[in-house]
Amino acid sequence: MRPLACLHQSGSIGRMSRRPLPNELRDAFTVAEANAHGVSSSRLRAADPVLPTSGIRATTTADPLEVLRAFLKTQPPWVCIAGTTAAALYELPLPSRIRSLDGKMLDRITVAVPHDRPQVQRKGFVCARREFKAGEVQVFRGVRVTSPLRTWHDISAMLKEHEFLAVSDVLLRSWASREEMQQWNDAHPNTKGARLRKLVVPLADGGAESPQESVLRWHLIKAGLPRPECNPRIALPGGMVVRPDLLFRDALLVVEYHGIYHYSTPDQGRKDEQRRRRLEAAGFTVIVVVNRDFQHISSVIQQVRTCLAEDTKRTLDKGVRFL
């Protein structure tokens, strides 16, 4: 993980030699814990523990989870992590414009408290008042946090349609069933984000494996094209098994999104090209979409539409098997 980059101030006492901190005080810890281990106030003001927020200390390489755990130790039990910070803990993909914790870096931390409790007022924190029902707050990896479904609910009003589909794909893959998502919508029909949640639930696909795949699929579906399969397993002649990003099976059309990883090394480029040729030799049409194509997504949509409308019947190699 990258070092803690935000929410810190260092209190230096110069270049004097410093006694190492006790082994029990790793990554992040409360001041009370430090005092209990005999660490002096002057030692805590030294340059190596930075100050994420009042009452806790952390090293510059601290795991963000450890910082959150330490912070919550200083708070009453009704304070929990929420919103975009909770979403990042569950690895729900957030756009960079609102990301607060991506599993690697702390920025602004979102917390929530019940309506009848005082708000958390600290620099670098955003506090919201919420009403929570049973099960909507849980402990995940040692952190009090809103549940995945409650988090999905809370961030729905912040996101654009394609962004929320990417989040919903991950929720469906890792945290909730479609039935549970629908039941949640039925129980919260007139809340912020309800229209978007209702729109996206039928379209979510747990087979999607990257946010940009989800965004691409959203644009194609929104344009009125058939819903493609996400990452189906296909055995090609010779035994090679591939998992194309999007498959329009009836048209034998594969649409692939190639992010920066696909161009990271010459070897990866050769593997991608070999895979494309094998698919085409087996009877599939392959369209490759790269990041810059999203600036002209209408051209991609038209290319896919044209392929789907072609009357030419492609012949699939008899050795192809859909697994």
TAHUKA-V973221 format. One record per run of one state. SS is the DSSP state (a for helix, b for strand, c for the rest). FROM is the first residue (numbers start at 0). LEN is the number of residues. If there is no record, write none. Layout:
[[SS | FROM | LEN] [SS | FROM | LEN]]
This chain:
[[c | 0 | 27] [b | 27 | 3] [a | 30 | 6] [c | 36 | 4] [a | 40 | 4] [c | 44 | 4] [b | 48 | 5] [c | 53 | 2] [b | 55 | 4] [c | 59 | 4] [a | 63 | 10] [c | 73 | 6] [b | 79 | 2] [c | 81 | 1] [a | 82 | 7] [c | 89 | 11] [b | 100 | 1] [c | 101 | 4] [b | 105 | 1] [c | 106 | 2] [b | 108 | 6] [c | 114 | 10] [b | 124 | 6] [c | 130 | 6] [b | 136 | 4] [c | 140 | 2] [b | 142 | 4] [c | 146 | 1] [a | 147 | 11] [c | 158 | 2] [a | 160 | 14] [c | 174 | 3] [a | 177 | 10] [c | 187 | 6] [a | 193 | 8] [c | 201 | 9] [a | 210 | 12] [c | 222 | 6] [b | 228 | 2] [c | 230 | 3] [b | 233 | 2] [c | 235 | 5] [b | 240 | 2] [c | 242 | 3] [b | 245 | 3] [a | 248 | 3] [c | 251 | 1] [b | 252 | 6] [c | 258 | 1] [a | 259 | 4] [c | 263 | 2] [a | 265 | 16] [c | 281 | 3] [b | 284 | 6] [a | 290 | 19] [c | 309 | 11] [b | 320 | 2] [c | 322 | 1]]
